Amino acid sequence: MNLNPGSIRFCPLCGAPIDQALKFGKMRPYCDQCHYIHFEDPKVAVAVFVEDQGKILLVKRANDPEKGKWALPAGYVDRGEAPATAAIRETEEETGLIVTISHLIDVLFDSGNIVILYGAAVQGGALCARDDAEDACWFTAAELPPLAFRSTQILVERWQQR
Protein backbone atom coordinates (compact mmCIF):
# COMPACT_ATOMS: atom_id res chain seq x y z
CA MET A 1 0.00 0.00 0.00
CA ASN A 2 1.40 3.38 -1.03
CA LEU A 3 -1.04 6.13 -0.09
CA ASN A 4 -0.56 9.87 0.08
CA PRO A 5 -0.52 11.45 3.54
CA GLY A 6 -4.07 12.31 4.50
CA SER A 7 -5.52 9.72 2.12
CA ILE A 8 -8.04 7.21 3.38
CA ARG A 9 -6.69 3.95 4.83
CA PHE A 10 -9.91 1.99 5.21
CA CYS A 11 -12.92 1.63 2.95
CA PRO A 12 -15.79 3.88 4.07
CA LEU A 13 -18.28 1.28 2.80
CA CYS A 14 -17.02 -2.05 4.15
CA GLY A 15 -14.07 -1.17 6.43
CA ALA A 16 -11.48 -3.24 4.55
CA PRO A 17 -7.96 -1.85 4.11
CA ILE A 18 -7.58 0.39 1.06
CA ASP A 19 -4.95 -0.31 -1.58
CA GLN A 20 -4.00 1.48 -4.81
CA ALA A 21 -5.22 0.35 -8.23
CA LEU A 22 -5.16 1.79 -11.72
CA LYS A 23 -8.70 3.10 -12.20
CA PHE A 24 -9.87 5.60 -14.82
CA GLY A 25 -6.34 6.29 -16.03
CA LYS A 26 -4.55 6.85 -12.72
CA MET A 27 -3.66 5.21 -9.44
CA ARG A 28 -6.48 5.69 -6.95
CA PRO A 29 -7.37 4.37 -3.48
CA TYR A 30 -9.32 1.18 -4.12
CA CYS A 31 -11.06 -1.47 -2.02
CA ASP A 32 -10.42 -5.03 -3.24
CA GLN A 33 -13.30 -6.29 -1.08
CA CYS A 34 -16.27 -4.22 -2.31
CA HIS A 35 -14.62 -2.48 -5.32
CA TYR A 36 -15.11 1.04 -3.93
CA ILE A 37 -12.99 3.66 -5.73
CA HIS A 38 -12.11 6.76 -3.71
CA PHE A 39 -11.83 9.96 -5.74
CA GLU A 40 -9.73 12.55 -3.94
CA ASP A 41 -11.50 15.69 -5.07
CA PRO A 42 -10.02 19.16 -4.64
CA LYS A 43 -11.55 21.55 -2.14
CA VAL A 44 -13.53 24.48 -3.50
CA ALA A 45 -12.61 27.86 -2.03
CA VAL A 46 -13.77 31.41 -2.67
CA ALA A 47 -11.79 34.65 -2.49
CA VAL A 48 -13.28 38.13 -2.55
CA PHE A 49 -11.73 41.18 -4.19
CA VAL A 50 -13.14 44.40 -2.71
CA GLU A 51 -11.89 47.76 -4.00
CA ASP A 52 -12.98 51.08 -2.57
CA GLN A 53 -11.57 54.53 -3.33
CA GLY A 54 -8.37 53.14 -4.87
CA LYS A 55 -7.70 50.67 -2.05
CA ILE A 56 -8.18 46.92 -1.75
CA LEU A 57 -9.28 44.93 1.27
CA LEU A 58 -6.82 42.39 2.65
CA VAL A 59 -6.68 40.26 5.79
CA LYS A 60 -3.58 39.22 7.71
CA ARG A 61 -3.62 35.45 8.21
CA ALA A 62 -3.62 34.31 11.83
CA ASN A 63 -3.03 30.64 10.95
CA ASP A 64 -0.95 28.47 8.67
CA PRO A 65 -0.61 28.16 5.79
CA GLU A 66 0.98 31.54 5.09
CA LYS A 67 0.51 32.80 8.66
CA GLY A 68 1.44 36.49 8.98
CA LYS A 69 1.02 37.24 5.28
CA TRP A 70 -1.89 39.11 3.74
CA ALA A 71 -4.60 37.72 1.47
CA LEU A 72 -7.99 38.45 0.08
CA PRO A 73 -10.86 37.48 2.39
CA ALA A 74 -11.36 33.82 1.54
CA GLY A 75 -12.37 30.39 2.70
CA TYR A 76 -13.87 27.05 1.79
CA VAL A 77 -17.33 26.50 0.41
CA ASP A 78 -19.42 24.30 2.71
CA ARG A 79 -21.30 21.30 1.34
CA GLY A 80 -24.66 22.51 0.03
CA GLU A 81 -23.59 26.17 0.06
CA ALA A 82 -23.59 28.29 -3.09
CA PRO A 83 -20.10 29.69 -3.79
CA ALA A 84 -21.33 33.32 -3.88
CA THR A 85 -23.01 32.79 -0.50
CA ALA A 86 -19.74 31.38 0.87
CA ALA A 87 -17.90 34.46 -0.43
CA ILE A 88 -20.29 36.81 1.39
CA ARG A 89 -20.10 34.71 4.58
CA GLU A 90 -16.29 34.46 4.57
CA THR A 91 -15.88 38.20 4.03
CA GLU A 92 -18.14 39.01 6.96
CA GLU A 93 -16.53 36.35 9.18
CA GLU A 94 -13.01 37.67 8.53
CA THR A 95 -13.58 41.43 8.22
CA GLY A 96 -16.92 42.34 9.78
CA LEU A 97 -17.99 43.85 6.44
CA ILE A 98 -21.17 42.92 4.63
CA VAL A 99 -20.66 42.74 0.88
CA THR A 100 -22.67 42.05 -2.23
CA ILE A 101 -21.11 40.10 -5.07
CA SER A 102 -20.85 42.19 -8.23
CA HIS A 103 -19.20 39.76 -10.62
CA LEU A 104 -17.16 36.61 -11.16
CA ILE A 105 -13.52 37.51 -11.79
CA ASP A 106 -11.88 34.14 -12.45
CA VAL A 107 -11.54 30.52 -11.40
CA LEU A 108 -7.99 29.39 -10.57
CA PHE A 109 -6.25 26.27 -9.34
CA ASP A 110 -4.14 27.22 -6.30
CA SER A 111 -2.38 24.91 -3.81
CA GLY A 112 -4.55 21.95 -4.77
CA ASN A 113 -7.79 23.93 -4.42
CA ILE A 114 -10.23 25.32 -6.96
CA VAL A 115 -10.52 29.01 -6.07
CA ILE A 116 -13.49 31.01 -7.32
CA LEU A 117 -12.64 34.72 -7.31
CA TYR A 118 -15.44 37.25 -6.94
CA GLY A 119 -15.58 41.01 -7.10
CA ALA A 120 -17.71 42.61 -4.39
CA ALA A 121 -18.82 45.94 -2.95
CA VAL A 122 -19.23 46.87 0.72
CA GLN A 123 -22.83 47.36 1.79
CA GLY A 124 -22.41 47.69 5.55
CA GLY A 125 -20.69 46.47 8.69
CA ALA A 126 -17.59 47.77 10.41
CA LEU A 127 -14.06 46.76 9.48
CA CYS A 128 -12.47 44.60 12.17
CA ALA A 129 -10.35 41.45 12.14
CA ARG A 130 -12.42 38.43 13.08
CA ASP A 131 -12.42 34.63 12.84
CA ASP A 132 -9.03 33.46 11.44
CA ALA A 133 -7.80 36.96 10.51
CA GLU A 134 -5.23 38.68 12.70
CA ASP A 135 -5.88 42.04 11.05
CA ALA A 136 -7.98 43.53 8.25
CA CYS A 137 -6.99 46.70 6.37
CA TRP A 138 -7.36 48.68 3.16
CA PHE A 139 -4.20 49.07 1.04
CA THR A 140 -3.20 51.20 -1.93
CA ALA A 141 -1.06 49.72 -4.68
CA ALA A 142 1.97 51.58 -3.27
CA GLU A 143 1.70 50.21 0.27
CA LEU A 144 1.06 46.50 -0.22
CA PRO A 145 2.27 44.08 2.48
CA PRO A 146 3.73 40.59 1.83
CA LEU A 147 1.02 38.60 0.06
CA ALA A 148 -0.04 35.00 0.63
CA PHE A 149 -1.35 32.60 -2.00
CA ARG A 150 -0.97 32.61 -5.75
CA SER A 151 -4.63 33.57 -6.29
CA THR A 152 -4.25 36.73 -4.18
CA GLN A 153 -0.96 37.60 -5.90
CA ILE A 154 -2.51 37.18 -9.37
CA LEU A 155 -5.49 39.41 -8.60
CA VAL A 156 -3.37 42.10 -6.94
CA GLU A 157 -0.99 42.12 -9.95
CA ARG A 158 -3.95 42.50 -12.33
CA TRP A 159 -5.28 45.35 -10.20
CA GLN A 160 -1.89 47.11 -10.18
CA GLN A 161 -1.61 46.82 -13.97
CA ARG A 162 -4.95 48.61 -14.57
Residue, then its C-alpha position, 0 to 999 in steps of 0.5 A: m500500500n502506497l497512499n498519500p498522507g491524509s488519504i483514506r486507509f480503510c474503505p468507508l463502505c465495508g471497512a477493509p484496508i484500502d490499496q491502490a489500483l489503476k482506475f480511470g487512467k490513474m492510481r487511486p485508493y481502491c477497495d479489493q473487497c467491495h470495489y469502492i474507488h475513492f476519488e480525492d477531489p479538490k476543495v472548492a474555495v472562494a476569495v473576494f476582491v473588494e476595492d474602494q476609493g483606490k484601495i483593496l481589502l486584505v486580511k492578515r492570516a492568523n493561521d498556517p498556511e501563510k501565517g502572517k502574510w496578507a490575502l484576500p478574504a477567503g475560505y472554503v465552500d461548505r457542502g450545500e452552500a452556493p459559492a457566492t453565499a460562501a464568499i459573502r459569509e467568509t468576508e463578513e466572518e473575517t472582516g466584519l464587512i457585509v458585501t454584495i457580489s458584483h461579478l465573477i472575476d476568475v476561477l484558478f487552481d491554487s495549492g490543490n484547491i479550486v478558487i473562485l474569485y469574486g468582485a464585491a462591494v461593501q454594503g455595511g458592517a464595520l471593518c475589524a479582524r475576526d475569525d481566522a484573521e489577525d488584522a484587516c486593512w485597506f491598502t493602496a497599490a503603493e503600500l502593499p504588504p507581503l502577500a499569501f497565495r498565488s490567487t491573491q498575488i494574481l489578482v493584486e498584480r492585475w489590479q496594479q496593472r490597470 
